[in-house]
Amino acid sequence: MSKSDVTSEAVDVSAAARSDATSGIGDDTKPFAITLDVGSSLANETGSWRTERPIYVDLLPPCNKACPAGENVQQWLYHAEEGDYESAWREIMVNNPMPAVMGRVCYHPCQTMCNRGKVDETVGINAVERFLGDKALQEGWTVEPVNADTGKNVLIVGAGPSGLSAAYHLRRLGHNVTIYEAGPMAGGMMRFGIPSYRLPRGILEGEIQRIVDMGVKIELNRKVDNVEDVTGDFDAVFLAVGAHIGKRAYVPAGESAKIMDAVSMLSEVETGDKPLLGRRVVVYGGGNTAVDAARTAKRLGAEEAVILYRRTRDRMPAHDSEVKEAEEEGIMMRWLSTVKHVDGGSITIEKMELDEKGFPQPTGEFEELGADSLIMALGQEADLSLIENAKDVQIKDGVVQVNRQMMTGLKGVFAGGDMVPSERTVTVAIGHGKKAARYIDAYLRGGEYEPPVKHDDAAFERLTTWYYADAPRRMRARLEGPRRASTFDEVVKGLDEDSALFEARRCMSCGNCFGCDNCFGVCPDNAITKIKPGEYEFKYDYCKGCGICAEECPCGSISMVPEQV
């Protein structure tokens, strides 16, 4: 039978069916399919059979959710994997003005939450961010204000990460910004608390200069003694004083004992007044500052540097990578130990043990430890003297109380960073500065800022992970050899372009379409229209709700929802 014969026969059968359908209306014995005219909507549109329909969704990736600075990590990784590094960098700069700094000192909680870690290894987000930040400095990329000048003047007290971030975002919003910094250099704890082997000063200064070039004024050696003295000169004030004061603890000591706090020691190194610590140095504490102090002591010539901590390593607040690097450099650790007495040349330590609640308790067992100096690293506090006498400003447990708009009890005076209850990291401070800028901007415009509602989470269970090829993570090289612990050269190196590109392409785009065409290709009813690369539309008249598209979506950006009757 020829093709024309088949067509002719089909037409005849269709005509007969139409005739039967017309003559047999109401006859329940006839199959449903032949009671309809060919070409009718009910004959061709299968959507009326559905109980569920697919929809495209935009979900919140775990990396975005975990970033204290609020970066759209997934979006800038998308630009980076396309090789469009400037667009990737500019996407970071929407939220974080210091990516080259963050790519070095952030403890990357985004990576801890990365779904890829359940497949092979987490994406090296922090390493790619550093690559982009460094490239921006090399290429001289700049940022301009988004809004026209508003004529409003904002004072920021403190040129640390929170103050600089707020200044950057406020300037982008069109406001005039002046920073009063009590110290001789800008940077706050990024400069005076983080050694240069972790954060080279040229990188820090380059990113600060970019903010200055936008029109932000920084006045150094300008301390504010009372915030009420300056409120009348500005439309709003943001307090961003860092935690520069080391916490003190009473330790019995002889007259010849050499004791200093870690914050002062690190600050002196930065200003060039290198302290004389001796051959054997003991650091008492378990945080990142304690680790930095011990590693710095080694670089200043100490033959032995020992960290004493009252608890065990698993309870140490210092980041694990910092502890590992310290051990690689020969820093010794003494767990379950506390200082009882200090004298010239030796320290008496007492052995501790943890009770059933995990708190250290004394054992009465003592030991002598040789030491020329003791560095106390028991935490830091912010200098709140500028608001101690201000009316309506509440201070509780050493931090300033603020409302949901980050405003203190003094109208027009906001606070953030180390001055308010929060985790004290550079990235958290950067995020505080951005939030404060939004609240201050709304206040200056006569309103309040309301954060947008967040999308639902992009859970790992939504992903179809077998679509992603195995791709072991590219690791950053480290400085090795005798120079590592004897100089302040940067220890952790950056990725080259090939490795950064490879690492960006490991992102699985959790919960958001990246234009793979999979749904378009697997739909058995051709019920998906491709509008342009990465943009699709369901033709519900033809979709029967089989759910194959949702099952086969690699990134989980399609959901099946109940059909609306």
C-alpha positions in Angstrom: 0.0 0.0 0.0 1.4 3.4 -1.0 1.6 6.4 1.2 -1.2 8.0 -0.7 -3.4 5.0 -0.2 -2.8 5.1 3.6 -3.8 8.8 3.7 -6.9 8.1 1.6 -7.9 5.2 3.8 -7.4 7.3 6.9 -9.6 10.1 5.6 -12.4 7.5 4.8 -12.2 6.0 8.3 -12.3 9.5 9.8 -15.3 10.4 7.8 -17.1 7.2 8.9 -16.2 8.0 12.5 -17.7 11.5 12.2 -20.9 10.0 10.7 -21.1 7.4 13.5 -20.5 10.1 16.1 -23.3 12.2 14.7 -25.8 9.4 14.4 -24.9 7.8 17.8 -25.1 10.8 20.1 -25.8 9.4 23.6 -24.7 5.9 22.7 -22.4 5.0 25.6 -21.2 1.9 23.8 -19.0 3.9 21.5 -15.3 4.6 22.4 -14.7 8.1 23.6 -12.0 8.8 20.9 -14.4 8.3 18.0 -17.1 10.5 19.3 -15.0 13.6 18.7 -14.3 15.5 15.5 -10.8 15.3 14.2 -9.1 18.6 15.0 -11.3 19.5 17.9 -9.6 20.8 21.0 -10.6 17.8 23.1 -9.2 15.4 20.6 -5.8 17.0 20.3 -5.1 18.8 23.7 -4.1 16.3 26.3 -3.9 18.8 29.1 -7.4 18.0 30.3 -6.1 14.6 31.5 -3.6 16.0 34.0 -3.8 15.8 37.8 -0.4 17.7 38.1 1.4 20.2 36.0 5.1 21.2 35.8 6.2 24.7 36.6 9.7 26.3 36.4 10.9 27.6 39.8 13.7 29.8 41.1 15.1 28.3 44.4 17.6 29.6 46.9 20.9 27.8 46.5 22.6 26.7 49.8 25.7 28.7 48.9 23.7 31.9 48.6 21.8 31.2 51.8 25.0 30.6 53.8 26.9 33.7 52.6 27.1 36.3 55.4 27.7 39.0 52.8 24.5 38.0 50.9 26.3 37.3 47.6 24.5 35.8 44.7 27.1 33.1 44.5 25.4 30.9 41.9 24.9 33.9 39.5 28.5 35.1 39.5 29.7 31.5 39.2 27.5 31.2 36.1 29.3 34.2 34.5 32.7 32.9 35.6 32.1 29.5 34.0 31.3 31.3 30.7 34.6 33.1 30.9 33.0 36.4 31.4 35.1 37.4 34.4 34.2 41.0 34.5 30.5 40.3 34.7 31.2 37.7 37.4 33.2 40.3 39.4 30.5 43.0 38.9 27.9 40.5 40.2 29.9 40.0 43.4 30.3 43.8 43.7 26.6 44.2 44.0 26.9 42.8 47.5 30.5 42.7 48.5 33.0 45.5 47.7 36.1 43.5 48.7 36.2 40.1 46.8 40.0 39.9 46.7 40.1 40.3 50.5 37.2 37.9 51.0 38.8 35.3 48.8 41.6 35.2 51.3 40.2 35.7 54.8 36.6 34.4 54.6 36.0 31.0 56.2 33.6 30.2 53.3 30.5 28.9 54.9 29.1 28.8 51.4 31.3 25.8 50.7 30.3 24.0 53.8 26.7 24.1 52.6 27.5 23.3 48.9 25.4 20.4 47.6 28.3 19.3 45.4 30.0 18.1 48.6 27.5 15.2 48.6 28.6 14.1 45.1 32.4 14.4 45.3 33.8 17.7 46.7 32.4 21.1 47.3 33.0 23.8 44.7 36.0 26.0 45.6 33.9 29.2 45.7 36.3 31.1 47.8 39.2 30.3 45.4 37.2 31.5 42.4 36.2 34.7 44.2 39.9 35.5 45.0 40.8 34.9 41.3 38.1 37.4 40.2 39.1 39.9 42.9 42.7 39.8 41.9 41.9 40.0 38.2 39.8 43.2 38.9 42.8 44.8 40.6 45.1 43.8 37.8 42.8 45.1 35.1 41.8 48.2 37.0 38.1 47.6 36.9 36.1 50.3 38.7 32.6 50.9 40.1 30.5 54.0 39.7 27.5 55.2 41.9 24.2 53.8 40.6 22.0 56.7 41.8 22.5 60.4 41.3 23.7 62.5 44.2 21.0 62.9 46.9 22.7 65.7 48.8 22.5 63.7 52.0 25.6 63.4 54.2 26.4 60.3 56.2 29.2 59.8 58.8 30.7 56.4 59.4 32.8 55.9 62.5 35.4 53.3 61.8 37.2 52.3 58.6 37.1 48.5 59.1 35.2 46.0 57.0 31.7 47.0 58.2 32.4 50.7 57.8 34.0 50.4 54.4 31.2 48.2 53.2 28.5 50.6 54.4 30.4 53.5 52.8 30.6 51.7 49.4 26.9 50.8 49.3 25.8 54.3 50.5 27.9 55.9 47.9 26.5 53.7 45.2 23.0 54.8 46.4 24.1 58.5 45.8 24.8 59.7 49.3 27.9 61.7 50.3 30.0 59.6 52.8 32.7 60.5 55.2 34.6 58.0 57.4 36.3 59.0 60.7 39.0 56.5 61.5 40.8 56.8 64.9 43.8 54.9 63.7 46.7 55.9 61.3 45.5 53.6 58.5 42.2 52.3 57.1 41.3 48.6 57.2 40.4 48.0 60.9 41.0 44.4 62.0 41.7 43.4 58.4 44.9 45.3 58.8 45.6 45.2 62.5 44.3 41.7 63.3 45.0 39.6 60.2 48.8 39.1 59.4 50.1 39.9 56.0 50.9 36.3 55.3 47.2 35.8 55.1 46.2 39.1 53.6 48.9 41.0 51.7 48.7 44.7 52.3 48.8 45.6 48.6 45.5 43.7 48.1 43.8 45.4 51.0 44.9 48.8 50.0 43.9 48.3 46.4 40.3 47.5 47.4 40.1 50.3 49.9 41.4 52.8 47.2 38.7 51.7 44.8 36.1 52.8 47.4 37.9 56.1 47.9 37.9 56.6 44.2 34.1 56.4 44.2 34.1 59.6 46.2 34.2 58.3 49.8 36.3 60.5 52.1 38.4 58.9 54.9 39.8 61.1 57.6 42.5 59.2 59.5 43.6 59.8 63.2 40.1 61.3 63.7 38.6 59.8 66.9 35.0 60.5 67.9 34.8 60.8 71.7 31.1 61.4 71.9 28.7 60.5 69.1 26.3 63.3 70.1 29.0 65.8 69.2 28.8 64.8 65.5 25.1 63.9 64.9 24.2 67.5 64.2 26.6 67.7 61.3 25.3 64.7 59.3 21.9 63.4 58.2 22.8 59.9 59.6 25.6 58.2 61.4 26.8 54.6 61.2 28.9 53.3 64.1 31.3 50.6 62.9 34.0 50.5 65.6 35.9 47.2 65.5 36.8 44.9 68.4 40.3 46.3 68.9 40.6 45.8 72.7 41.9 42.5 74.0 39.9 40.9 76.9 41.9 40.8 80.1 42.1 38.0 82.6 44.0 38.1 85.9 47.0 35.8 85.9 49.4 35.8 88.9 52.8 36.9 87.7 56.2 37.8 89.0 57.9 41.1 88.3 60.0 39.8 85.5 57.1 38.2 83.6 56.5 39.4 80.1 52.8 39.4 79.3 50.9 41.1 76.4 47.6 40.7 74.6 47.4 39.3 71.1 45.6 42.2 69.6 48.3 44.7 70.7 51.0 42.4 69.6 49.6 42.0 66.1 48.9 45.8 65.9 52.5 46.5 66.8 53.8 44.2 64.0 51.6 46.1 61.5 52.9 49.5 62.6 56.5 48.4 62.5 57.1 48.3 66.2 58.0 44.6 66.3 57.7 43.3 69.9 60.6 41.4 71.5 59.1 38.1 72.4 62.2 36.0 73.1 63.0 32.4 72.0 60.1 30.6 73.6 56.6 32.1 73.3 53.4 30.7 74.8 49.9 31.9 73.5 46.9 31.3 75.8 43.6 31.0 73.9 41.9 28.9 71.3 40.5 31.3 68.6 41.8 32.4 65.3 43.6 35.3 66.9 45.6 32.9 69.1 46.6 31.0 66.0 47.7 34.2 64.2 49.7 35.3 67.2 51.6 32.0 67.4 52.3 31.9 63.7 53.4 35.6 63.8 55.7 34.9 66.8 57.5 32.2 64.7 58.0 34.7 61.9 59.4 37.2 64.4 62.2 34.7 65.4 60.7 32.5 68.1 62.2 29.1 68.0 59.3 27.6 69.9 55.6 28.8 69.8 53.1 26.9 71.9 49.3 27.4 72.1 47.6 26.5 75.4 43.9 25.9 75.3 41.6 24.9 78.2 39.5 22.4 76.1 40.2 19.8 73.4 40.9 20.5 69.7 37.3 19.6 68.7 36.0 22.4 70.9 38.6 24.9 69.7 36.8 28.0 68.1 39.7 28.5 65.6 39.0 27.5 62.1 40.3 24.0 61.3 42.3 25.1 58.3 44.1 27.7 60.4 45.0 25.1 63.0 46.3 22.7 60.3 48.5 25.5 58.8 49.9 26.4 62.2 50.8 22.7 62.9 52.5 22.5 59.4 54.7 25.5 60.5 55.7 23.8 63.7 53.3 25.4 66.2 52.8 23.1 69.2 49.4 22.7 70.8 48.8 21.9 74.5 45.2 20.9 75.1 43.3 20.8 78.4 45.8 23.3 79.9 45.4 26.6 81.7 47.9 29.2 83.0 48.2 29.4 86.9 51.4 31.5 87.3 53.9 33.4 85.1 57.4 34.3 86.0 60.5 35.2 84.1 61.5 32.2 82.0 58.7 29.8 83.0 54.9 29.3 83.2 53.1 27.1 85.6 50.2 25.3 83.9 47.4 23.2 85.3 46.0 20.2 83.6 42.2 20.4 83.0 39.5 17.8 82.3 36.1 18.2 80.8 33.0 17.5 82.9 29.9 15.8 81.5 28.7 19.2 80.1 32.0 19.8 78.3 33.3 22.5 80.7 36.9 22.4 81.8 37.6 21.6 85.4 40.9 21.8 87.3 42.6 18.6 88.3 45.3 19.9 90.7 48.1 18.5 88.5 50.7 21.2 87.6 53.6 21.4 85.2 56.3 23.9 84.5 56.7 25.2 80.9 59.6 27.2 79.7 58.6 30.6 78.2 60.1 34.0 77.7 56.8 35.6 77.1 53.0 35.0 77.4 50.5 36.3 74.8 46.9 36.4 76.0 44.4 35.7 73.2 41.1 35.4 75.1 38.9 37.4 72.8 38.3 41.1 71.9 35.9 43.9 72.7 34.8 47.0 70.9 35.5 50.5 72.4 32.1 51.8 73.3 33.3 55.0 75.0 31.8 57.1 72.2 28.3 56.1 73.2 28.6 55.4 76.9 27.1 58.8 77.8 24.7 59.1 74.9 21.0 59.1 75.9 18.7 56.4 74.8 21.5 54.1 73.6 21.5 50.8 75.3 24.5 48.6 75.9 24.2 45.0 77.0 26.9 42.4 77.5 29.5 44.7 75.8 27.5 45.3 72.6 25.0 48.0 71.4 21.4 47.1 71.2 19.8 48.0 67.8 16.3 47.6 66.4 15.3 45.6 63.3 16.5 48.6 61.1 19.9 48.5 62.9 19.2 51.9 64.5 20.2 52.6 68.1 18.0 54.4 70.5 19.4 57.6 69.2 17.5 58.7 66.1 19.5 58.6 62.9 22.4 56.7 64.6 22.9 53.1 63.4 25.4 50.5 64.5 26.8 47.2 63.1 29.8 44.9 62.9 31.6 44.1 66.1 29.6 46.7 68.0 26.3 44.6 67.9 25.5 41.0 68.8 26.9 38.9 65.9 29.6 36.5 64.9 32.8 38.5 64.6 34.2 37.7 61.2 35.2 40.0 58.3 32.5 38.5 56.1 29.7 39.1 58.7 31.0 42.7 59.1 30.8 43.2 55.3 27.2 41.9 55.3 26.4 44.2 58.2 27.7 47.2 56.3 25.5 46.4 53.3 22.4 45.9 55.4 23.1 49.1 57.3 23.4 51.1 54.0 20.0 49.9 52.9 18.4 50.8 56.2 20.1 54.2 56.3 19.1 54.9 52.7 15.5 54.1 53.5 15.7 56.4 56.6 17.1 59.2 54.6 14.3 58.9 52.1 11.7 58.9 54.9 10.8 55.2 55.0 12.0 51.8 56.2 13.7 49.0 54.2 11.9 45.7 54.0 14.1 42.8 52.9 12.5 40.8 50.1 11.0 37.4 50.8 13.5 34.6 50.2 12.8 31.8 47.8 12.4 28.2 49.0 15.6 26.2 49.5 17.2 24.2 46.7 17.6 20.9 48.5 20.0 18.2 47.4 17.1 15.7 47.0 15.8 17.7 44.0 19.0 17.2 42.0 19.5 14.5 39.3 23.2 14.3 40.0 24.2 11.5 37.6 24.1 14.2 34.8 27.1 15.8 36.4 30.5 14.4 35.5 33.0 13.5 38.3 35.3 16.5 38.7 37.8 16.5 41.6 38.3 19.9 43.1 41.3 22.1 42.1 43.3 23.0 45.2 45.2 26.1 45.9 49.0 25.7 46.2 50.8 26.8 49.4 54.2 28.3 50.0 56.5 25.6 51.2 60.1 25.5 52.5 61.9 27.5 55.2 60.6 30.8 53.9 57.0 29.9 54.9 57.4 30.3 58.7 60.3 32.8 58.6 58.8 35.5 56.4 55.4 37.3 56.0 55.1 36.2 52.3 51.6 35.0 51.5 51.2 31.3 52.3 48.1 30.3 50.3 48.4 31.0 46.6 45.6 31.7 44.1 44.2 29.6 41.2 45.4 30.1 37.6 42.8 30.9 35.0 42.4 27.3 33.8 41.8 26.0 37.3 39.5 28.9 38.2 37.4 28.2 35.1 37.3 24.5 35.8 36.3 25.1 39.4 33.5 27.5 38.4 32.1 24.9 36.0 31.8 22.4 38.8 28.8 24.4 40.1 25.6 22.4 39.7 23.3 25.5 39.6 21.1 24.0 42.4 17.5 24.9 42.0 17.8 27.3 39.0 17.7 26.6 35.3 21.0 26.9 33.4 19.7 26.1 30.0 20.8 22.5 29.5 17.8 21.8 27.1 17.1 18.6 29.0 13.4 19.3 29.6 13.0 20.4 26.0 14.6 17.2 24.8 12.9 14.6 27.0 9.3 15.8 26.8 7.3 13.0 24.9 4.5 15.4 23.9 6.7 18.3 22.6 4.9 20.4 25.2 7.9 22.7 25.9 8.8 25.8 23.8 12.3 27.0 23.8 12.1 30.8 23.8 15.8 31.4 23.9 18.8 29.7 25.5 18.0 29.2 29.1 14.3 30.2 28.8 11.5 27.8 28.2 7.7 27.8 28.4 5.2 24.9 29.0 2.4 24.5 26.5 -0.2 23.2 29.0 -2.7 22.3 26.3 -0.4 19.4 25.2 1.2 18.5 28.6 -0.3 15.4 30.2 1.6 15.9 33.5 3.8 12.8 33.2 6.5 14.5 35.2 9.4 13.3 33.1 10.8 16.8 32.7 10.9 17.3 36.5 12.5 13.8 37.0 15.2 14.5 34.5 16.0 18.1 35.4 19.6 18.0 36.6 19.3 21.1 38.8 15.8 20.6 40.2 14.3 23.8 38.7 11.0 22.1 37.7 8.3 21.3 40.3 5.1 19.3 39.8 2.1 21.1 41.4 -1.5 20.0 41.7 -3.7 20.9 38.7 -6.0 23.8 39.5 -9.6 22.8 38.7 
